[in-house]
Amino acid sequence: MCCVPNKFVDDTRGVASLEFVILIPILLMLLIGIYQLTELVRVNARLSRVAVAVADLVAQQSNGVTGGQSGSLGNFCAGARLMMTPFPATGSAFTLAIASVTNYSKTGVVNDWEVDTACSGGTATRLGPDTVIALANSPVNLISTSGPAGSTGIAGDTVIVVEVNYQYSSLIEYLAPLLGTITKIGFARPRANAVVACTASCT
């Protein structure tokens, strides 16, 4: 009597289905995690390209640039937003700060101008001269050489600095919400090392 098998204990039908049901949530979260990581890598790489591309566009403008959303810097911003496709870059989710830093013989290192509103319509945080100069000096001093000695104030090394900020939100926010700001810095040396002037709305 003691050795009679229990038919319920010995019944293994449905075990595979039960294991599959238990594993589904784990596999789903793993899949979502891989997807999110891939998207973050893509956004990060795209932002790096955008920062360098905008800096290079500004550096090519030997006749100077104009600020504001309708100026040349506003046009560069519109192009930068298109470069972010397929990631949404509308409104305050995507902002640009563009500045020129120059080492003059008379006054030393100067933040010539900074434009924050060309892309944001006024919602971007202003970097400020100290931050812009620090960015040009770190990690490599890009403005080490001043202009000729004397009181002429002639420019030496000059560089365009671009900071891009992107508010990343998950494309599957209901399943895996993830919010964070990604920041990238781009630099470009103006052609012939001549200072790029900003002639209007340079704020």
C-alpha positions as CSV (number, residue, x, y, z in Angstrom):
1,M,0.0,0.0,0.0
2,C,2.9,2.3,0.8
3,C,4.5,1.9,-2.6
4,V,1.5,2.7,-4.7
5,P,2.5,5.7,-7.0
6,N,0.6,9.0,-6.6
7,K,-0.9,9.7,-10.0
8,F,-0.8,13.5,-9.4
9,V,2.8,13.5,-8.4
10,D,3.9,11.4,-11.3
11,D,1.9,13.4,-13.8
12,T,4.3,15.7,-15.7
13,R,2.0,16.9,-18.4
14,G,2.1,20.7,-18.8
15,V,5.5,21.2,-17.0
16,A,7.0,22.7,-20.2
17,S,4.1,25.1,-20.6
18,L,4.4,26.2,-16.9
19,E,8.1,26.8,-17.3
20,F,7.5,28.8,-20.4
21,V,4.9,31.0,-18.6
22,I,7.4,31.6,-15.8
23,L,10.2,32.6,-18.2
24,I,8.2,34.9,-20.5
25,P,8.4,38.0,-18.2
26,I,12.1,37.5,-17.7
27,L,12.8,37.1,-21.4
28,L,10.6,40.1,-22.2
29,M,12.4,42.3,-19.7
30,L,15.7,41.1,-21.1
31,L,14.6,42.0,-24.6
32,I,13.4,45.4,-23.6
33,G,16.7,46.1,-21.8
34,I,18.7,45.2,-24.9
35,Y,16.5,47.4,-27.0
36,Q,16.9,50.3,-24.6
37,L,20.6,50.0,-24.4
38,T,20.9,49.9,-28.2
39,E,18.8,53.0,-28.5
40,L,20.9,54.8,-25.9
41,V,24.1,53.9,-27.9
42,R,22.5,55.2,-31.1
43,V,21.4,58.5,-29.5
44,N,24.8,59.0,-27.9
45,A,26.6,58.4,-31.2
46,R,24.2,60.6,-33.2
47,L,24.6,63.5,-30.7
48,S,28.4,63.3,-31.0
49,R,28.1,63.7,-34.8
50,V,25.6,66.6,-34.4
51,A,27.9,68.5,-32.1
52,V,30.9,68.2,-34.4
53,A,28.9,68.9,-37.5
54,V,27.4,72.1,-36.1
55,A,30.8,73.3,-34.9
56,D,32.3,72.6,-38.3
57,L,29.4,74.5,-40.1
58,V,29.9,77.6,-37.9
59,A,33.7,77.4,-38.3
60,Q,33.3,77.5,-42.1
61,Q,31.5,80.9,-42.0
62,S,34.3,83.3,-42.7
63,N,31.8,86.2,-43.2
64,G,30.3,85.7,-39.8
65,V,27.1,84.2,-38.5
66,T,23.7,85.6,-37.3
67,G,21.9,84.4,-34.2
68,G,18.2,83.9,-33.6
69,Q,16.0,81.1,-34.9
70,S,15.7,82.9,-38.3
71,G,19.5,83.5,-38.6
72,S,22.2,81.3,-39.9
73,L,22.6,79.6,-36.5
74,G,18.9,78.9,-36.5
75,N,19.3,77.2,-39.9
76,F,22.2,75.1,-38.5
77,C,19.9,74.1,-35.6
78,A,17.2,73.0,-38.0
79,G,19.7,70.9,-39.8
80,A,20.9,69.4,-36.5
81,R,17.3,68.5,-35.6
82,L,17.0,66.6,-38.9
83,M,20.2,64.8,-38.2
84,M,18.6,63.4,-35.0
85,T,16.0,61.5,-37.1
86,P,14.3,59.1,-36.2
87,F,14.7,60.4,-32.6
88,P,12.3,63.2,-31.7
89,A,14.2,66.5,-31.4
90,T,11.4,69.0,-31.0
91,G,10.8,71.7,-28.4
92,S,13.1,71.9,-25.4
93,A,14.1,68.2,-25.7
94,F,16.9,69.3,-28.0
95,T,19.0,72.4,-27.3
96,L,22.3,73.9,-28.7
97,A,24.7,76.3,-27.2
98,I,27.2,77.7,-29.7
99,A,30.2,80.0,-28.7
100,S,33.4,81.4,-30.0
101,V,36.5,81.5,-27.8
102,T,39.7,83.4,-28.8
103,N,43.1,84.0,-27.2
104,Y,43.9,87.7,-27.8
105,S,47.3,89.3,-27.3
106,K,45.9,92.2,-25.2
107,T,43.0,90.8,-23.3
108,G,43.9,87.1,-23.1
109,V,41.3,84.3,-23.5
110,V,37.9,85.8,-24.3
111,N,34.4,84.3,-24.9
112,D,33.6,86.4,-28.1
113,W,29.9,85.5,-28.2
114,E,27.5,82.7,-27.2
115,V,24.1,81.9,-28.7
116,D,21.7,79.7,-26.8
117,T,18.4,80.8,-28.3
118,A,18.9,79.8,-32.0
119,C,17.7,76.3,-31.3
120,S,15.6,76.6,-28.1
121,G,13.7,79.8,-28.4
122,G,15.0,80.9,-25.1
123,T,14.6,77.7,-23.0
124,A,18.3,76.7,-23.0
125,T,20.5,77.3,-20.0
126,R,23.2,79.8,-20.8
127,L,26.7,78.3,-20.4
128,G,28.4,81.6,-19.5
129,P,31.9,82.8,-20.4
130,D,33.7,80.9,-17.7
131,T,32.2,77.6,-18.7
132,V,32.8,78.1,-22.4
133,I,36.5,79.0,-21.8
134,A,36.8,75.9,-19.5
135,L,35.4,73.7,-22.2
136,A,37.9,75.1,-24.7
137,N,40.7,74.3,-22.2
138,S,39.6,70.8,-21.3
139,P,40.8,68.1,-21.7
140,V,43.2,69.7,-24.3
141,N,44.0,73.4,-24.4
142,L,42.7,74.4,-27.8
143,I,43.5,78.1,-27.4
144,S,47.1,78.1,-26.1
145,T,48.6,80.6,-28.5
146,S,47.8,84.3,-28.1
147,G,48.1,86.9,-30.8
148,P,51.4,88.9,-31.3
149,A,52.7,90.6,-28.3
150,G,51.9,94.2,-27.8
151,S,48.7,96.3,-27.4
152,T,47.3,95.4,-30.8
153,G,44.8,92.9,-29.5
154,I,45.3,90.6,-32.5
155,A,43.7,87.2,-32.2
156,G,45.7,84.1,-31.8
157,D,44.1,80.6,-31.4
158,T,40.4,80.6,-31.8
159,V,37.9,77.8,-31.6
160,I,34.1,77.2,-32.0
161,V,32.5,75.4,-29.0
162,V,29.1,73.6,-29.4
163,E,27.3,71.9,-26.5
164,V,24.3,69.7,-27.5
165,N,21.7,68.6,-24.9
166,Y,19.1,66.0,-25.6
167,Q,16.3,64.9,-23.2
168,Y,16.1,61.2,-23.9
169,S,12.8,59.4,-23.2
170,S,12.1,55.8,-23.8
171,L,10.2,54.9,-27.0
172,I,8.4,52.3,-25.1
173,E,7.8,54.5,-22.0
174,Y,4.9,52.4,-20.7
175,L,6.9,49.3,-20.4
176,A,10.4,50.7,-19.6
177,P,10.3,54.4,-18.7
178,L,13.7,56.0,-18.8
179,L,14.4,59.7,-18.7
180,G,17.8,61.5,-18.8
181,T,19.7,64.3,-20.4
182,I,22.6,63.4,-22.7
183,T,25.2,66.1,-23.3
184,K,27.9,66.2,-26.0
185,I,30.6,68.8,-26.8
186,G,31.9,69.6,-30.3
187,F,34.9,71.7,-31.3
188,A,36.1,73.1,-34.7
189,R,38.9,75.4,-35.7
190,P,37.7,78.3,-37.9
191,R,39.2,78.4,-41.4
192,A,42.6,80.2,-41.5
193,N,42.2,80.5,-37.7
194,A,40.2,83.7,-38.2
195,V,37.6,84.7,-35.6
196,V,34.0,84.0,-36.7
197,A,32.0,87.1,-35.9
198,C,28.4,87.0,-34.8
199,T,26.7,90.1,-36.2
200,A,23.1,89.9,-34.8
201,S,21.1,88.4,-32.0
202,C,24.2,86.9,-30.4
203,T,22.7,86.0,-27.1
